Amino acid sequence: MSWGLRVRAFLAGKWAKSIIVLAGLLPLAALVWRGLHHGLTANPIEFITHTTGDWTLRFLLLTLAITPLRQALRLPELIRLRRMFGLFAFFYACLHFSTYIGLDKFFDLAEMGKDVAKRRFITVGFAAYLLLIPLAVTSTAGWIRRLGGRRWQFLHRAIYLSASAGVIHYYWLVKSAVLRPLAYGLVVGILLLWRLAEWSVRRRRALAHGPASP
Ligand code: HEM
């Protein structure tokens, strides 16, 4: 069997999802391990906030990369992993937000409200998080059915907004080390351009062929 077929068989098989779930939990396991072995640096809250923020953004980018990758590599089976990457992005966003509200603000909602209103990087991070909630809630097959494919797809385009807001959040919070947020921004930009180019090709083809006969 060729490598391409092997990869496709693996992606379509029962192990792919289990392996991704285990791999997705590794960053959390590493944090717990560090916590148990005094490895969370002199500022554990900052370390946990940064690690969970980084993984939120990485999983968001992985989710966005699935469609371009399945088209470029001709691996339609990759779609099976998209929902899981998206849910991991939400999972790490929840840990990130919980660290901030629980460990940093001691559940002081008034203090959090002030922060959201005053510090622009918190405002945009909060917006990025809020945008992910409806996407996580409606990620099931039942919700796709209830909303209908088109409306569901339209709603789920909000992931581009969330990822862009996440990048801006990161860019605004760093003082001088702007290279990493800029690199993340470049990836989001490329993935967005890919989708726009694909959409415009499809639209031109549809216009050239005229409306479909009933
Ligand atoms: C989708 C949502 C979000 C993403 C993608 C995200 C991403 C990130 C990233 C990448 C970092 C920096 C990590 C590093 O330096 O290596 C970070 C830091 C941080 N984020 Fe978020 N974040 C999100 C939502 C939020 C929310 C909702 C809050 C709080 C309301 C928040 C509060 C913070 C704080 C306090 C820091 C550390 C700032 C500092 O060290 O000065 N983030 N986030």
Residues whose N, C-alpha, C, O or C-beta is under 5 A from the ligand:
A	BS01	HEM	T49 H50 G53 D54 T56 L57 A93 F97 Y100 I122 G125 F126 A128 Y129 S162 G166 Y170 L173
